[in-house]
């Protein structure tokens, strides 16, 4: 199933539930995909965080307000899903 959410009553956002491939993950029932959000507008970033946290098969590892701050996350654990605003002030 999928859901449609309206953020700030301005932008419709389509969020499809992630299905983890059992060939990639040994035990998909206990696995979750890690997500990093990169969005400069606080309202959108907070709503994306809420959506990711509410999905049982996703794990939010962080959120950043731009490219520069997002790069710091790549020194840590691997990121499975990168949700990026394509119109960031410091690049995309």
C-alpha positions, 0 to 999 in steps of 0.5 A: 500500500501507499499513502499521499501526505500533504505537507503544509497544505502546499506540496503533495508528497507521495510516499511508497512503503519500502519492501526490503528484498530478502536476497539483500537482507538475510532476515527481512522481518527484523531488518530496516533500511537506513534513511538520510534526509537532506532538505533545507526547509525545516517544515518539510524536513520535520514532516519527512522525519515523522513519515520515516519514523512512522514506517516500521521498515525504515530507520532514520539515521539523520537529517541535514539542511544542506549538502555540506552537513549531509556529507558528514553522515557518509563517514558513519554507517551506510545509507540505504535511502537518501531523500534529497531536495533537488533545489538546495542552496548549496548544491544538489 
